[in-house]
Structures are given as structure tokens and as C-alpha cells.
Amino acid sequence: MKSELSRNSSGVTEFILLGFRTAPDIQILLFLFFLLVYVVTVVGNVSMIIVIRMDSRLHTPMYFFLRHLSYVDLCYSTVIAPKTLANFLSHEKKISYNGCAAQFFFFALFVTTESILLAVMAFDRFSAICSPLLYPVHMSQKVCAQLVTGSYICGGLNSMVHTGFTFSLRFCGENHLDHFFCDVSALIKISCVDTSVNEMVLFILSALIIVTTTTVILVSYAYILSTVLKIPSTHGRGNLDHNSRYFCSTDLLVDFMLLPHACCPISFNAL
């Protein structure tokens, strides 16, 4: 019954993921490379979660957020990697309509949540360095739990909107996605109906989350650097400045890499 509904609403029951169109020998090499990357990702994130969980000295707000960041990173990698790896070894690189919708939903959910968590972590560092006396109040256990919960809720709402708008489109029998997973830009390209409303909604939500999270990160670290420069002790400034630069550069790098896909896995060029 559910499969029949999928057929009636979209015109297709499955998608063909064109992905990496290379020679069979290259496919094997790509499989081994991505398998290695995925294993390293899983081992690294699981190890991080276990270490933070087991070591009571790491039960602080910063590591609490880092644990959730590792969990989210593990989840969205797992949403994409297994199917992609299987397709490297398969002649028929297919994914069902419902499987595509599920993959799209959870990928958007976890990547959006990760981008928001990065902004939360930037605010945490801002509170710790710029307002150390009020830090226990600003980042109490209750506040940390609320921030993480809010990140997941925002990610879920954003993902539901994107999934609902994208899979309300008709594809009129065209089911070849020029991608290695169910990305919204590839889905919009093969739709046979007007997608201007979908693109506008996706663009607005993407821009809203990108601007908000990036602003929080940049402003937080601007205040951090300003505070560091006011520290009179050269030794203290050096240590704090090193840590601030490390956290700032790491968060900013990951932020700019993930935000375009986090808010909505859609290329602005596709609009």
C-alpha cells in the first residue's frame, strides 16, 4: 500500500544513483578508500564518545557538546556511507523511493543539527573565556541539555520541511540521480513540475540557518580574541590565544564546510 502511494505521488518507485561513473577497477579503489574513511570516522567518533563518557574529568559543558557532535557526525556518515559502499560493488545502483526519502530526511536532520551544535560550542567557549565568573550559570547542566535538545529539534523541523517539499514533487518516470546519494539538488533537477516555490523555501531556510550560525560563531570568537588581547600576562595570553585560535579555526573550518549542506543539502547554483 505504501509502495503504491509512492508510485502514485511521484511517478517512480526507485531511483538510480549514477554517482561515480568510472571503470570497474577504479570503483574498487574508490570502495576501499571510502571504506577506510568511514571506518576511521566510526572508530574516531565512537572512541570520543566512550572516552568522554567514561572519564569523569571530561564531564564538562565543552565535552558534553563534543560528545553530541561526535554522535551526530557518526549518524550522518552512517546514513550515507553504507549504501554508497554497497553501490560501488553493485551493477544496479538503486535505492527505493521510500529509502531515498528516509536517507534524505536523516542526512538533513543530522547535518543541520551538527551546524547548530558548532554554533552552540562557539557560544560555550565565549562564555568560558569572556565571562568565567558567570560561566557556571550560563552553562549549567540544565542549559546545556536545553541547547542540545533545541539543536536536535531545529534539525528535525528543518529536515521535515525539506523532505516534505522535495518529495511532494513529481518526477514523471525520470529516476536517474546524478549523485551518489539522495541530494535535493539532484532530485529537483529531475522533477517534471515547477520547482520555484520549493527552491524559494529551501533557499530562505538555508540562508536563515547559515547566517544565524555563522554570525554566532564569528561574533563569539571575535569577543574571545578581543578578550585574549586584553590579558596582560604574555604567558597567559600565549596559552589562551593558542587555545582560542585552535577552537576558532577548527569550528570555522568545519562550519564553512558543512553549513551549505547542513541547512539544506542544496547547491545555491541549483537555484
C-alpha positions in Angstrom: 0.0 0.0 0.0 2.8 2.4 1.0 4.7 1.5 -2.2 1.6 2.1 -4.3 1.3 5.6 -2.7 4.9 6.3 -3.6 4.2 5.3 -7.2 1.1 7.5 -7.5 2.6 10.6 -5.9 6.0 10.6 -7.7 5.7 8.5 -10.9 8.7 6.4 -9.8 9.3 3.7 -7.1 13.0 3.8 -7.1 16.0 6.0 -8.1 19.2 5.1 -9.9 22.2 6.7 -8.3 24.7 7.5 -11.0 27.3 8.6 -8.5 30.9 8.0 -9.5 30.8 6.8 -13.2 34.2 5.2 -13.6 35.8 1.9 -14.7 35.3 -1.2 -12.5 38.9 -1.1 -11.3 38.5 2.5 -10.2 35.3 1.6 -8.5 37.2 -0.9 -6.3 39.8 1.6 -5.4 37.0 4.1 -4.5 35.3 1.5 -2.4 38.5 0.8 -0.5 39.2 4.5 0.0 35.7 5.4 1.2 35.6 2.3 3.4 38.8 3.4 5.1 37.5 6.9 5.6 34.2 5.5 7.0 36.0 3.1 9.4 38.2 5.9 10.6 35.2 8.1 11.1 33.3 5.4 13.1 36.3 4.4 15.2 37.2 8.0 15.9 33.7 9.2 16.9 32.9 6.0 18.9 36.2 6.3 20.8 35.5 10.0 21.5 32.0 9.2 22.9 33.3 6.4 25.1 36.3 8.3 26.5 34.1 11.4 27.3 31.5 9.1 28.9 34.0 7.1 31.0 36.3 9.9 32.2 34.6 12.0 34.9 37.1 14.7 34.4 35.6 15.3 30.9 32.1 15.8 32.3 32.1 19.5 31.4 29.9 21.5 29.1 32.6 21.6 26.3 33.0 17.8 26.2 29.2 17.3 26.6 28.7 19.2 23.4 31.7 17.5 21.8 30.2 14.1 22.6 26.9 15.0 20.9 28.9 16.5 18.0 30.7 13.1 17.6 27.4 11.2 17.8 25.8 13.4 15.1 28.8 13.1 12.9 28.7 9.3 13.3 25.0 9.3 12.5 25.0 11.3 9.3 28.1 9.4 8.0 26.2 6.1 8.6 23.2 7.4 6.7 25.2 7.9 3.6 28.3 5.6 3.6 26.8 2.0 3.8 24.6 2.5 0.8 27.3 4.3 -1.2 29.8 1.5 -0.4 27.3 -1.2 -1.5 26.7 0.7 -4.8 30.4 0.6 -5.5 30.2 -3.2 -5.7 26.8 -3.4 -7.4 25.9 -3.1 -11.1 22.4 -1.9 -10.2 23.0 1.2 -8.1 19.4 1.5 -6.9 17.6 3.0 -3.9 13.9 2.7 -3.3 11.7 5.9 -3.3 11.0 5.5 0.4 14.6 4.6 1.1 15.7 7.8 -0.7 13.2 9.9 1.3 14.5 8.3 4.6 18.1 8.9 3.6 17.4 12.5 2.7 15.5 13.2 5.9 18.1 11.8 8.3 21.0 13.3 6.4 19.4 16.8 6.6 18.5 16.2 10.2 22.0 15.3 11.4 24.0 17.7 9.3 21.7 20.6 10.3 22.0 19.6 14.0 25.8 19.5 13.6 26.0 23.0 12.3 23.8 24.3 15.1 25.9 22.4 17.7 29.0 24.1 16.2 27.4 27.5 17.0 26.5 26.3 20.5 30.1 25.2 21.1 31.3 28.7 20.0 28.9 30.3 22.5 30.2 27.9 25.1 33.8 29.0 24.5 32.7 32.6 24.5 31.0 32.2 27.9 34.0 30.3 29.4 36.6 32.9 28.3 34.8 36.2 28.3 32.5 35.6 31.4 34.3 33.0 33.5 32.6 34.0 36.8 29.1 33.6 35.2 30.0 30.5 33.2 28.5 28.0 35.7 25.2 29.9 35.5 25.3 30.4 31.7 26.3 26.8 31.0 24.5 24.8 33.8 23.6 21.2 33.2 20.0 22.2 32.5 21.0 24.9 30.0 23.4 22.5 28.2 20.7 19.9 27.9 18.2 22.5 26.6 20.7 23.7 24.0 21.4 20.2 22.7 17.7 19.4 22.7 17.0 22.6 20.8 19.6 21.7 18.2 18.0 18.4 17.5 14.5 19.9 17.3 15.7 22.6 14.9 17.4 20.0 12.8 14.3 17.9 12.8 12.0 20.7 11.8 14.3 21.9 9.1 14.6 18.3 7.7 10.9 17.8 7.8 10.3 20.9 5.7 12.9 20.0 3.1 11.8 16.4 2.9 8.1 17.4 2.6 8.7 19.9 -0.1 11.1 17.8 -2.1 9.1 14.6 -2.1 5.9 16.4 -2.9 7.4 16.9 -6.4 6.6 14.7 -9.4 9.3 13.0 -11.3 7.3 11.6 -14.3 9.3 8.5 -14.6 12.7 10.1 -14.6 14.7 8.4 -11.9 18.4 8.9 -12.6 20.0 11.0 -9.9 23.4 12.5 -10.9 24.7 11.9 -7.4 25.9 9.2 -5.1 23.1 9.8 -2.6 19.7 11.4 -2.5 20.6 15.0 -2.6 18.0 17.7 -3.0 19.7 19.4 -5.9 19.8 16.2 -7.9 16.1 15.5 -7.1 15.0 19.0 -8.1 16.8 18.7 -11.4 14.8 15.6 -12.5 11.4 16.9 -11.4 8.9 17.5 -14.2 6.9 20.2 -12.4 7.6 23.8 -11.5 10.1 23.8 -8.5 10.3 27.6 -8.0 8.3 27.5 -4.7 10.4 24.6 -3.4 13.6 26.4 -4.3 12.5 29.6 -2.6 11.5 27.9 0.6 14.7 25.9 0.7 16.8 29.0 -0.1 15.2 31.0 2.7 15.6 28.3 5.3 19.2 27.7 4.2 20.1 31.3 4.3 18.5 31.8 7.7 20.4 29.0 9.3 23.7 29.7 7.6 23.6 33.4 8.5 22.5 32.7 12.1 25.0 30.0 12.9 27.9 31.8 11.1 27.1 35.0 12.9 27.1 33.3 16.3 30.5 31.7 15.6 32.2 34.8 14.2 30.9 37.1 16.9 31.7 34.6 19.7 35.3 34.3 18.5 35.7 38.0 17.8 34.9 38.6 21.5 37.2 35.7 22.5 40.1 37.2 20.6 39.4 40.7 22.0 39.5 39.2 25.5 42.7 37.4 24.8 44.4 40.6 23.6 43.4 42.4 26.8 45.2 39.8 29.0 48.4 41.5 30.4 50.4 38.3 31.0 52.4 37.3 27.9 52.5 33.7 29.1 48.8 33.6 29.9 47.9 35.4 26.6 50.0 32.9 24.7 48.3 29.8 26.1 44.8 31.2 25.9 45.4 32.7 22.4 46.7 29.3 21.2 43.6 27.5 22.5 41.3 30.2 21.1 42.9 30.1 17.7 42.6 26.3 17.7 38.9 26.2 18.6 38.2 29.1 16.4 39.9 27.8 13.3 38.5 24.3 13.8 34.9 25.4 14.2 35.1 27.9 11.4 36.6 25.3 9.0 34.0 22.7 9.8 31.3 25.3 9.8 32.0 26.6 6.3 32.4 23.0 5.0 29.1 21.8 6.5 26.7 24.7 6.5 25.7 24.6 2.9 24.6 21.0 3.3 23.6 21.3 6.9 20.8 23.8 6.4 19.7 22.2 3.2 21.8 19.8 1.1 21.2 22.1 -1.9 23.6 24.0 -4.0 22.8 27.6 -4.4 23.9 27.2 -8.0 20.9 24.9 -8.5 18.6 27.7 -7.6 
